[in-house]
Amino acid sequence: MAHAGKDPDTGAHGPEPSEAETADREFAAALARLGIEMPPDLAPGVLAGYRPMRAMAALLRGLDGTDGPLGGRHV
């Protein structure tokens, strides 16, 4: 995956990563931190399941904890 940010040679900023790329990198970092190796043949399916769960968690949390579907109420 391409890394967004400054090009070390030119100093120019690269394109921003897509939501899927960000989620994939986040998941890979979590696996690495836990010392888990995911078989390459399982990665597409695991990531396909992780991306919507990540989006759903963000919706439930809301940006500041008050604008989620529960309106800031905790059940």
Secondary structure by P-SEA (a helix, b strand, c coil): ccccccccccccccccccaaaaaaaaaaaaaaaacccccccaaaaaaaaaaaaaaaaaaaacccccccccccccc
